[in-house]
Amino acid sequence: MLDQRLNAFRPDLADVRLREVVRAERYVSAETARIDVGKAPLRPKPEADTSIDTELLYGETVDLFERDRGWAWVQSRVDSYVGYVEESALGPGAGEITHTVSALRTYIYPEPDLKSSPLSLISMNAKLSATETISDGFIALHDGGWVFKRHVAPFGSFDADHCAVAMRFLGTPYLWGGRSSLGLDCSALVQMSLMRCGIDIPRDSDMQENMIGREAIFEPDLSDVRRGDIIYWKGHCGIWIDQATFIHANATDMAVAVQPLKRILHYLSVSTGDNDPRVRRPR
């Protein structure tokens, strides 16, 4: 069966590309739209009090299948996640994506003046369409607004070390479904860190465990674990830095934190009963 998190289909409506795969009352071709706010919660139902599955970041492109009573049913082109977002979070997007936010977070200003009142706060991996206009260290955006040039990188330019990227999120609050520098969960920390290094992976931990990089051996004495390995348990994951440093977004600290991996192994063994952690090696 198709994973409904990654395929746009309902009994009444489906992506036309799934016509030969699923049954639906109606099939539609998607419109193209972009996220026009700093971050937009993506929900499994078109209801504001429904839990968040994930978040879409500023400038990310989505396929838009339906607009209905202030909600839009969309699929992210970044990681294929499907869900409902408030229609007000969408815009047509102007210009080709030229830059990505490389800082943990930054502001969009109405003019190239740090004293001006910011229009929006955007996070790492947000996508921008910039003009060639530069003023006082700021670059102009096609959609309007200015961003500090040293906080962005040319689209397709990446960091080299996803461990170093992950460490920049230390102290970020834990947020179920979150995917930004203001709050994120365990699999989003892994996804955002690798994305900044040019490695695109799925959103949820069960998807990542089956698809990211290659499987590596996990010896009880940790002798085969390498810097940057991603370790998975049922419903949890994190990045191994060294013997004393395993970084993960977790609900115990309610933040991105580091602990020795052996302590985490014991805790998760007791709390989840999962004594068989799996290791994936991105590179």
Secondary structure, DSSP 8 states (H G I E B T S, - for coil): ---TTTS-B-SS-EEGGGTTTS--S-EE--EEEEE-SSEEEEBSSS-TTS--SEEEETT-EEEEEEEETTEEEEEETTT--EEEEEGGGEE---S---EEE-SSEEEEESSS-TTS--SEEEETT-EE-EEEEEETTEEEETTS-EEEGGGEEETT---S-HHHHHHTTTT-BB-TT-EETTEE-HHHHHHHHHHTTT----SSHHHHHHHSSEEE---TT-TT--TT-EEEETTEEEEEEETTEEEEEETTTTEEEEE-HHHHHHHHHHHH-----EEEE--
